[in-house]
Amino acid sequence: MYRYFNLKEFDSPDEVGSGGKMRAEFLRRLDTARHISQTPYVITSGFRTLAANDDLIRRGYKASRRSSHLLGWAADIEATNSRTRHKILKGLIEAGFNRIGISGAGFIHVDSDPAKKEAVWLYD
């Protein structure tokens, strides 16, 4: 279905098969971004159940109670060095993503939640 991803990569850690709740439109665009980037995308967080999201908040992560992960509109992609970060950002922007969060802790958040405005932000 997708060139570079399978739905299991997007499963919430507490619900096997929940990657199937990701929005197809989001995944098609992400697959295009991955193709443009020409670098692997390691998904560190895809769909999240409410319980998984609440657990992140309890543990001190900057997860939002209105996270787009809860609706299948978002993913976090591992990006541990500047070269990889650049390739991923280039692909995301060229594929049309306009909501991107960059973390110095080694990941890039991307979403295409239609209920939210375009933005680029830093986590750290």
C-alpha positions in Angstrom: 0.0 0.0 0.0 2.9 2.4 0.9 6.4 2.3 -0.6 8.3 2.8 2.7 6.0 2.1 5.6 3.8 -0.6 7.0 1.0 0.2 9.5 2.6 -1.7 12.4 5.2 1.1 12.5 2.5 3.5 13.6 0.9 1.3 16.4 0.4 2.8 19.8 2.6 0.9 22.3 -0.5 -0.3 24.1 -2.7 -1.3 21.2 -1.5 -3.8 18.5 -3.0 -2.9 15.2 -3.8 0.7 16.0 -1.5 1.9 13.2 -4.6 1.1 11.1 -6.2 4.2 12.6 -3.7 6.5 10.9 -5.3 8.8 8.3 -4.6 7.6 4.8 -4.1 11.1 3.5 -1.4 11.7 6.1 0.4 8.4 5.3 0.3 9.0 1.6 1.9 12.4 2.1 4.5 11.0 4.6 5.3 8.3 2.0 5.9 11.0 -0.6 8.1 12.9 1.9 10.2 9.8 2.6 10.7 9.3 -1.1 11.9 12.9 -1.5 14.2 12.7 1.5 16.0 9.5 0.3 16.7 8.6 3.9 15.0 6.1 6.2 12.2 7.4 8.4 12.2 5.6 11.8 8.8 6.2 13.3 9.2 6.7 17.1 5.5 7.6 17.6 2.5 7.3 15.4 -1.1 6.7 16.5 -1.5 7.1 20.3 -4.4 5.9 22.4 -5.6 8.3 25.1 -4.0 6.1 27.7 -0.6 6.1 26.0 -0.7 9.9 25.5 -1.7 10.4 29.2 1.2 8.2 30.2 3.7 10.4 28.3 2.3 13.5 30.0 2.6 11.8 33.4 6.2 10.9 32.7 7.0 14.5 31.9 7.0 14.5 28.1 5.6 17.5 26.3 2.7 15.6 24.8 -0.4 17.7 24.3 -3.8 16.6 25.6 -5.1 17.7 22.1 -2.3 15.8 20.3 -2.9 15.1 16.6 -1.4 11.6 17.3 -4.7 10.8 19.0 -6.5 11.3 15.7 -4.0 9.6 13.4 -2.8 12.9 11.9 0.8 12.9 13.3 4.0 11.0 13.6 7.4 11.5 15.2 10.4 10.6 13.2 13.9 9.8 14.6 16.4 12.5 13.6 19.6 12.2 15.6 22.1 14.3 13.5 21.9 17.4 11.4 22.4 15.7 8.1 19.5 13.4 8.6 17.4 16.2 10.1 18.0 18.3 7.0 17.0 15.5 4.6 13.8 14.7 6.6 12.8 18.4 6.8 13.4 18.9 3.1 11.2 16.0 2.3 8.4 17.0 4.6 8.3 20.6 3.3 8.5 19.6 -0.3 5.6 17.1 0.3 3.5 19.9 1.6 3.6 19.5 5.4 3.2 22.7 7.2 3.1 21.6 10.9 6.6 20.5 12.0 8.1 20.4 15.5 11.9 19.9 15.9 13.4 18.4 19.0 17.1 18.5 20.0 16.3 15.2 21.7 16.4 13.4 18.4 13.1 13.6 16.6 10.9 15.6 14.3 7.2 15.8 14.8 5.0 16.2 11.7 1.3 16.4 11.4 -1.3 17.5 8.9 -4.2 18.0 11.3 -6.8 20.0 9.4 -8.1 21.6 12.6 -4.8 23.2 13.4 -2.9 26.2 11.8 0.4 25.9 10.1 3.4 26.2 12.4 7.0 25.3 13.0 8.2 25.0 16.6 11.1 23.8 18.8 10.6 21.4 21.7 13.8 22.3 23.5 
